[in-house]
């Protein structure tokens, strides 16, 4: 049963990439900031609705904040800036330029890769032969996907000065830092609920400030097509499903097993892109090989 929840989590996270890309395909789809504001607000709103429902059944999530100390709060704020804000923004930018599949492979491979590198630098944890082979497989897969031609893959929204691949890799680094900060905070007394609320609230505040700095108003969002709006809201729902299915899976099966199942996300996004995004994303054999190598490396790291 825990494996099914881990698979559901992978599907939830994958839907974020697919639905965002799908929403960008429409006319009047908004820009990157519009997408992140809608997605972040939807994620937090759905979560707060869940908290209200739990309160009705005498389960008070707010009590989790009583056990937080200053250090844990600062780490969760850092996690929100690095992951929920910068990392998610980079993923959205990369999806608009190189597609959902390639973004998922590059981000999905680089995040655990950077986590390993950070553990070597900060914790002096040197991987043995199995770990080194797994890391090598991830690097080779990233290189293959990074050199993957973009013929047939449509660039959506505005083009940035940086290549989409570099942005996706940067997202992996941001989330690796965010995961480390959140992990330390959990060891210092934070709970899964506070580790979700604080980073996402921090992200929404920053996005809203940037939104108004661009001289935008919330009423400007009305120009976004209904189809795109529903896709972005659905992406926010996917994050909630992914986050809480992961937590449930962790309580039912070993963490390494749940994370290993979650690591199939690049392959799942590849399949969903082939089903729903054929007109904008090209799936080549080179991309498939790279995705398989990255998935194999990440799964091996987690099983190991």
Secondary structure, DSSP 8 states (H G I E B T S, - for coil): -HHHHHHHHHHHHHHHHHHHHHHHTSTT---HHHHHHHHHHHHHHHHHHHHHHHHHTT--GGGGGGG--HHHHHHHHHHIIIIIIIIHHHHHHHHHHHHHHHHHHHHHHHHHHHHHHHHHHHH-----HHHHHHHHHHHHHHHHHHT---TT----S---SS-HHHHHHHHHHHHHHHHHHHHHHHHTT--HHHHHHHHHHHHHHHHHHHHHHTT--GGGGGGS-HHHHHHHHHHHHHHHHHHHHHHHHHHHS-HHHHHHHHTTHHHHHHHHHHHH-TTT----HHHHHHHHHHHHHHHHHHH-
